[in-house]
Amino acid sequence: MSTVGSTAGEVAGAGGFAAGAGAAPLPVEDQLKYNADGLIPAIVQRQGSGEVLMLGNLDREAVHRTLTTGRVWYWSRSRQEYWRKGDTSGHVQYVKAVAVDCDADTLLVTVDQVGPACHTGTSSCFTGRAVPAALGGPPAG
């Protein structure tokens, strides 16, 4: 995974995001692979514990806002508008790190989460929502 460097909008790492010598790097939001709706999923995890808090969708503008403001911004597919986590609930997400996967089509956003992440009041959008599944593992021996 490539991670966001110290300069907002610049990505460093082996993922091919850095520009060649002497060339100005493209903004991160212009280097990502968005789906047909112009969105990229962002997995949000708690700093320290690594707990997965939620999955949200960002478009180019939401990525830009997230990388430049220190708060996580999302694109609401149902309301067709931008929203910033915590503006109405007070349960703010402060950006601590951003990484992009090897295919440049998913973001991993590490945050300092204030209060519960889920609108239902649970710590994570996945808390208490396990589904029955066959569990696997390597063969004994």
Secondary structure, 3 states (H helix, E strand, C coil): CEEECCCCCCEECCCCCCCCCCCCCCCHHHCCCCCCCCCEEEEEEECCCCCEEEEEEECHHHHHHHHHHCECEEEECCCCEEEECCCCCCCCEEEEEEEECCCCCCEEEEEEECCCCCCCCCCCCCCCCCCCCCCCCCCCC
